[in-house]
């Protein structure tokens, strides 16, 4: 089996743009915890299941490992500062962040493109990450356009039309 260089893999994966989310939960003392994540996907519509993954070396890994609930905050295009703030090692990631309490008190960040309140169904350690499966129990969708990340930078999604052959129409 050929060795795959981690940097080359990261660059190749950057060709696949993703949405940007902030996962939020509460620690054992009830303190809000959050982390920026782009490894998020739908699993099933019936039942409503999603997945996301987290590095086992993340400072917040023990909090999410032990949490029963979490919220997927799908960031909108104007929330680059929110994404950056939650991707730091700061102990006060919620500073100057507008949020409210959802089910079980889990923080829901305001002005997002969507928010999905979830109950953790399972966790599967794989490689240097853990994959969480969550069941969506309540959701909201706004009119905000989502924030996108690809090729190592933030992007803005734009709608376009295609002809029958797949060519982009102006």
Protein Blocks (a to p, Z undefined) as FASTA:
>chain_A
ZZddfklmmmmmmmmccdddddddddfkopacddddfbdcdfbfbdcdddddddfkbmkl
mmmmmpmbdcdddddfklmmmmmmmmpcbfblmgoiacdddehhiacdehiabdcddddf
bdcdehjbccdddddfbdcddfbdcdddeehiacddddddddfkopacZZ
